[in-house]
Amino acid sequence: MYMKAIHFVFCLFTALLLTTFSSQAAEEDFNTFLHKFTTSASFQYSRVKFPLKTPITLLKDDGETEQTFPFTREKWALLDEETLKEGSMTEEEGGVYASRFTVNEAAHKEFEAGYDESEASLRVVFELIGDKWYVTDCYNDWYNFDLPISELKETIQTVEEENKAFEEQYP
């Protein structure tokens, strides 16, 4: 009876260790994810939670009324390694373009890029959901507040053309 109890406790302890170890081992490494995300269009599309949390907001032709559009897959501009690379570069005009992770937590990361002293031209939010990384929100200068609603369709077509070139290089 004593041996059965020891065996039971041993099996329970082993199962607990295996469960703990496998759940930790199953968590996706962010750098590995980011490399695959920026070098595979199909993987990137599969790891963006559409529609994104923040819709696209544009001004109507009257210059005062706002209209929002869901940020859906058709509006997504594929992001390459260069776009999501940390660093800074001084332009000839003297401005500094910086790109960096402004939030770098275990389960939440935010990447921003843009010129110092101005609004970010790109902001991407990554969240660990379950054991996988996803983009849950994004601001992209393609759809900034200055874009007239009348040009939205043309902008989406341009993004689709850019995406097609990315897809050819990185299926």
Summary of the structure (lengths in Angstrom):
residues: 171
radius of gyration: 22.0
end to end distance: 60.9
largest distance: 84.1
contacts: 424
relative contact order: 0.15
helix: 40%
strand: 27%
